[in-house]
């Protein structure tokens, strides 16, 4: 594997006596730069303290439970005395305090979440207005997202949207969406066909997915306003669509798998002009499941060109592919992290699919799931701190969320057991 890859640019930030690494989007480096690479994940250990006015409120206990839940699920914090095992401080001394304050102003009451040193000195804060003395949990999501953004430079992803394929017993698969708390479930696709492989555009305003019918397969573009449009249809003697796509950041072009004469390769397709697809890989074996890096210059995909499904990396300008995985297991479903430094994927272990993440620059990998059941089709949260995936511990595939260190696995949805949930894809936007 070539070492002429792009790597991490690392900024070391020191604040209130706490140092941490902030990985920016991948940058080209020279031989004179210092490179720090590897798979890392850490959370701040905090003590959540209500002030006197907050603690005296009749709803204080419930409010603190809501704060605890959102601080935990953000993937940014460990909390002293948390109700969630995955977020308990486990004997760690707090790095800082989070002060929950109830403040009265001329414009009305508000809740303030302040970040303070252990001596109580306030360093930064964010406010949330109360309506008739109450707040919606969506307000706390936004509050925690903003605090996380000020602390780390990357806001948390609470309240953002996950699209997925949903099948009710005896009915076709549809595209549905839900938020990070398993709420606001709604259908997206409105057609009589099987709908698969939802993929959000980078701006979160559009969704493409694949339909399967007696007429063949098609790519559907849904702007979430007005009628969805069929933008690519399989044609006899020309090509067949075998998987959904991955977007360029211009929100107009995608890369997808097309099959011609029984051979599957990767193609670039313009959703606006609908010109003839441009072929990107040319191999006699099957290339599928492409995912484009955030820099729009590299793709990772699955190919059986070595005899078994393995992950490959290719720079678009050269067209030269490099193999990333070499073991005897089948590897599939690769997705780049939002900063382009890691790849999440599924690997077959002991007859079961499990979720791994790898650093393609060092070839270091880490296993995230270990259940005696299948875990597959991972997708990253917009902030890169969590992944959601499909797993079947109950016998039926459901969506789950996990921190990128492999802790904190929880069920995402509250949909009845007999409904099947697969193929998640995480959006940057809330709904």
LINHUGI-V743931 format. One record per residue. RES is the residue in one letter. SS is DSSP state (alpha for helix, beta for strand, coil for the rest). PSI is psi in whole degrees, -180 to 180 (none if undefined). OMEGA is omega in degrees with one decimal (* if undefined). Layout:
{{RES,SS,PSI,OMEGA} {RES,SS,PSI,OMEGA}}
This chain:
{{X,coil,134,-176.0} {X,coil,144,175.5} {X,coil,10,177.1} {X,coil,30,-179.9} {X,coil,167,168.9} {X,coil,150,-175.2} {X,beta,-170,-176.7} {X,coil,141,161.8} {X,coil,125,-171.7} {X,beta,127,175.5} {X,beta,129,177.5} {X,beta,118,-177.7} {X,beta,136,176.9} {X,beta,125,-176.7} {X,beta,130,178.1} {X,coil,34,178.0} {X,coil,7,-178.4} {X,beta,130,178.2} {X,beta,140,174.9} {X,beta,166,179.5} {X,beta,138,175.7} {X,beta,113,-177.9} {X,beta,118,178.5} {X,coil,179,175.6} {X,coil,148,-175.4} {X,coil,138,-179.3} {X,beta,151,173.6} {X,coil,139,-178.4} {X,coil,157,177.6} {X,coil,173,-178.7} {X,coil,-12,-177.4} {X,coil,-8,-178.8} {X,coil,156,174.3} {X,coil,126,-176.8} {X,coil,124,173.9} {X,coil,119,-175.4} {X,coil,166,178.4} {X,coil,172,-177.8} {X,coil,118,-178.3} {X,coil,153,178.9} {X,coil,129,178.0} {X,coil,155,179.0} {X,coil,151,175.1} {X,beta,136,172.1} {X,beta,122,-173.3} {X,beta,157,171.7} {X,beta,120,-179.4} {X,beta,118,-175.7} {X,beta,123,172.9} {X,beta,145,173.9} {X,coil,178,-173.9} {X,alpha,-43,-178.4} {X,alpha,-42,178.8} {X,alpha,-48,-176.4} {X,alpha,-27,-178.5} {X,alpha,-11,-178.5} {X,coil,141,-179.4} {X,coil,-25,-178.4} {X,coil,13,-172.8} {X,alpha,-44,-177.6} {X,alpha,-44,178.9} {X,alpha,-41,178.0} {X,alpha,-42,-179.6} {X,alpha,-34,175.4} {X,alpha,-40,179.2} {X,alpha,-42,177.0} {X,alpha,-44,178.9} {X,alpha,-47,-179.1} {X,alpha,-46,-175.8} {X,alpha,-35,174.5} {X,alpha,-41,178.8} {X,alpha,-54,-173.7} {X,alpha,-13,176.2} {X,coil,-24,-176.0} {X,coil,10,-176.7} {X,coil,-25,-168.9} {X,beta,148,158.8} {X,beta,139,-171.1} {X,beta,130,173.7} {X,coil,129,177.4} {X,coil,30,177.0} {X,coil,150,174.6} {X,coil,-11,-174.8} {X,coil,122,-176.6} {X,alpha,-38,-177.2} {X,alpha,-15,-176.2} {X,alpha,6,177.2} {X,beta,148,-176.3} {X,coil,-20,177.4} {X,coil,49,176.0} {X,coil,0,179.1} {X,coil,140,173.4} {X,coil,141,-178.3} {X,coil,140,173.2} {X,coil,-30,-174.3} {X,beta,175,173.8} {X,beta,147,168.6} {X,beta,116,-176.1} {X,beta,118,175.0} {X,beta,114,-172.7} {X,beta,140,173.5} {X,beta,117,-171.0} {X,beta,133,174.9} {X,beta,129,179.3} {X,beta,174,178.4} {X,coil,-28,-179.5} {X,coil,2,-179.6} {X,beta,180,-178.2} {X,beta,150,176.1} {X,beta,159,173.3} {X,beta,132,179.5} {X,beta,131,172.9} {X,beta,112,-175.3} {X,beta,137,174.2} {X,beta,126,-176.1} {X,beta,154,171.3} {X,coil,169,-179.7} {X,coil,-14,175.5} {X,coil,0,177.9} {X,coil,-4,-179.9} {X,coil,123,-175.8} {X,beta,132,-177.5} {X,beta,-35,176.8} {X,beta,162,-179.4} {X,beta,159,174.5} {X,beta,146,-175.6} {X,beta,156,175.4} {X,beta,124,-178.7} {X,beta,147,173.9} {X,coil,144,175.6} {X,beta,112,-177.3} {X,coil,39,177.1} {X,coil,14,-176.5} {X,beta,167,175.9} {X,coil,157,173.1} {X,coil,153,179.1} {X,alpha,-27,176.7} {X,alpha,-32,176.9} {X,alpha,-39,177.3} {X,alpha,-38,176.5} {X,alpha,-49,179.9} {X,alpha,-39,179.3} {X,alpha,-49,179.5} {X,alpha,-39,177.2} {X,alpha,-44,-177.4} {X,alpha,-42,178.2} {X,alpha,-44,177.4} {X,alpha,-38,179.2} {X,alpha,-40,178.5} {X,alpha,-35,-178.7} {X,alpha,-41,-169.2} {X,alpha,-13,-175.2} {X,coil,-8,-180.0} {X,coil,112,178.7} {X,coil,151,174.6} {X,coil,172,-171.5} {X,coil,19,-179.1} {X,coil,136,178.0} {X,coil,-7,179.3} {X,beta,175,-164.9} {X,beta,139,174.0} {X,beta,124,172.5} {X,beta,151,-178.1} {X,beta,169,174.8} {X,beta,130,-177.4} {X,beta,128,178.9} {X,beta,122,172.0} {X,coil,141,-178.7} {X,coil,130,179.2} {X,coil,2,-179.8} {X,coil,168,-178.4} {X,coil,163,174.0} {X,beta,137,174.7} {X,beta,167,171.6} {X,beta,127,178.0} {X,beta,172,176.4} {X,beta,157,-176.6} {X,beta,161,178.8} {X,beta,-180,-172.4} {X,coil,-15,-179.2} {X,coil,14,179.1} {X,coil,25,-176.9} {X,coil,171,177.6} {X,coil,40,176.5} {X,coil,133,176.2} {X,beta,153,176.3} {X,beta,150,178.6} {X,coil,-54,-176.6} {X,coil,142,-179.8} {X,coil,73,-179.8} {X,coil,165,-178.0} {X,coil,13,-173.7} {X,coil,170,171.3} {X,beta,129,-177.2} {X,beta,131,-172.6} {X,beta,170,168.8} {X,beta,57,176.2} {X,beta,140,179.7} {X,beta,117,178.9} {X,beta,144,170.5} {X,coil,157,-179.9} {X,coil,-33,179.7} {X,coil,-2,177.2} {X,coil,9,-175.9} {X,coil,-13,-176.9} {X,coil,159,-179.9} {X,beta,134,169.1} {X,beta,151,173.8} {X,beta,168,-176.6} {X,beta,136,173.6} {X,beta,148,178.6} {X,beta,126,-179.5} {X,beta,-178,178.5} {X,coil,-25,178.8} {X,coil,-11,-179.0} {X,beta,-155,179.9} {X,beta,153,-179.1} {X,beta,153,172.6} {X,beta,127,-179.9} {X,beta,133,175.1} {X,beta,123,-179.6} {X,beta,114,177.8} {X,coil,2,-178.9} {X,coil,6,172.9} {X,coil,129,-177.8} {X,coil,-167,-176.7} {X,coil,136,173.2} {X,coil,152,-177.4} {X,beta,138,171.4} {X,beta,117,-173.5} {X,beta,-14,179.2} {X,beta,126,-178.1} {X,beta,135,177.1} {X,coil,138,-178.4} {X,beta,133,-178.9} {X,coil,129,-179.7} {X,coil,-8,178.9} {X,coil,-69,178.5} {X,beta,164,172.2} {X,beta,148,178.6} {X,beta,124,-176.8} {X,beta,-12,173.8} {X,beta,163,179.0} {X,beta,-175,-170.1} {X,beta,177,173.9} {X,beta,139,-168.3} {X,beta,147,160.3} {X,coil,159,-175.9} {X,coil,4,171.7} {X,coil,-2,179.1} {X,coil,21,179.2} {X,coil,-32,-176.1} {X,beta,149,176.6} {X,beta,162,169.2} {X,beta,133,-178.7} {X,beta,172,179.7} {X,beta,124,174.6} {X,beta,146,-179.3} {X,beta,124,175.9} {X,beta,129,-178.7} {X,coil,38,177.0} {X,coil,4,-178.4} {X,beta,124,-177.3} {X,beta,126,176.2} {X,beta,173,-179.9} {X,beta,139,-178.0} {X,beta,149,171.9} {X,beta,135,-177.2} {X,beta,135,179.2} {X,beta,115,-177.3} {X,coil,-25,-177.9} {X,coil,-51,-177.0} {X,coil,-27,-177.7} {X,coil,34,177.2} {X,coil,170,179.2} {X,coil,130,-179.5} {X,coil,143,179.6} {X,beta,124,-176.7} {X,beta,132,-177.7} {X,coil,-32,176.5} {X,coil,146,-178.8} {X,coil,89,-178.3} {X,coil,148,-176.9} {X,coil,-14,177.2} {X,coil,177,-174.1} {X,coil,126,171.3} {X,beta,129,-175.4} {X,beta,-179,176.2} {X,beta,54,179.7} {X,beta,149,169.9} {X,beta,127,-174.3} {X,beta,134,177.9} {X,coil,157,-179.0} {X,coil,-24,179.0} {X,coil,-2,178.2} {X,coil,15,-177.8} {X,coil,-14,-173.0} {X,beta,146,172.9} {X,beta,150,168.8} {X,beta,143,-176.3} {X,beta,175,-179.6} {X,beta,136,176.5} {X,beta,147,174.6} {X,coil,25,-176.4} {X,coil,-14,175.2} {X,coil,5,179.4} {X,coil,-18,178.5} {X,coil,151,-178.6} {X,coil,118,178.0} {X,beta,163,178.9} {X,beta,139,177.8} {X,beta,154,-180.0} {X,beta,140,178.7} {X,beta,133,172.1} {X,beta,133,-172.9} {X,coil,-32,-175.8} {X,coil,-30,-179.3} {X,coil,-28,-177.7} {X,coil,9,-179.0} {X,coil,127,-177.8} {X,beta,142,176.2} {X,beta,137,179.5} {X,beta,135,-178.7} {X,coil,-35,179.9} {X,coil,143,-173.1} {X,coil,3,-175.4} {X,coil,177,-178.5} {X,coil,-1,-179.8} {X,coil,156,172.1} {X,coil,136,179.6} {X,beta,141,-174.1} {X,beta,176,173.9} {X,beta,48,-179.1} {X,beta,141,176.0} {X,beta,131,176.2} {X,beta,145,170.9} {X,coil,159,-177.3} {X,coil,-25,178.2} {X,coil,3,175.0} {X,coil,19,-177.5} {X,coil,-19,-176.8} {X,coil,160,176.0} {X,beta,126,171.4} {X,beta,147,-178.1} {X,beta,171,176.7} {X,beta,140,177.5} {X,beta,141,177.4} {X,beta,117,179.3} {X,beta,119,178.2} {X,coil,35,179.3} {X,coil,4,179.2} {X,beta,143,173.7} {X,beta,134,177.4} {X,beta,157,-178.1} {X,beta,132,175.5} {X,beta,159,164.4} {X,beta,148,-179.8} {X,beta,152,170.2} {X,beta,108,-175.9} {X,coil,-13,-178.6} {X,coil,-28,179.2} {X,coil,-10,-176.4} {X,coil,12,174.1} {X,beta,139,178.3} {X,beta,159,-180.0} {X,beta,134,176.8} {X,beta,132,-178.3} {X,coil,-37,-176.1} {X,coil,150,-175.9} {X,coil,18,-178.1} {X,coil,159,176.4} {X,coil,53,-178.8} {X,coil,172,-176.8} {X,coil,135,172.3} {X,beta,121,-172.7} {X,beta,175,176.6} {X,beta,57,-179.7} {X,beta,154,171.1} {X,beta,143,-175.5} {X,beta,149,166.9} {X,coil,157,-178.6} {X,coil,-28,179.5} {X,coil,-4,176.7} {X,coil,12,-177.8} {X,coil,-20,-176.8} {X,beta,165,171.7} {X,beta,149,168.2} {X,beta,151,-176.1} {X,beta,173,178.7} {X,beta,134,-178.9} {X,beta,158,-176.1} {X,coil,51,178.1} {X,coil,-24,179.4} {X,coil,1,-176.9} {X,coil,-21,177.0} {X,coil,136,-178.4} {X,coil,130,176.8} {X,beta,163,178.7} {X,beta,137,179.1} {X,beta,159,176.8} {X,beta,146,179.2} {X,beta,146,172.4} {X,beta,155,-174.0} {X,coil,-2,172.0} {X,coil,4,178.4} {X,coil,2,179.0} {X,coil,169,170.4} {X,coil,26,179.1} {X,coil,129,178.6} {X,beta,155,176.6} {X,beta,131,179.7} {X,coil,-42,-170.2} {X,coil,164,174.6} {X,coil,24,-177.3} {X,coil,144,-178.6} {X,coil,151,-171.7} {X,coil,-37,-173.0} {X,coil,-8,177.3} {X,coil,136,179.5} {X,beta,135,-176.9} {X,beta,119,-176.4} {X,beta,170,171.2} {X,beta,49,-177.8} {X,beta,153,173.7} {X,beta,127,-169.4} {X,beta,132,179.9} {X,beta,159,175.4} {X,beta,-12,-172.6} {X,beta,155,172.2} {X,beta,165,173.7} {X,coil,none,*}}
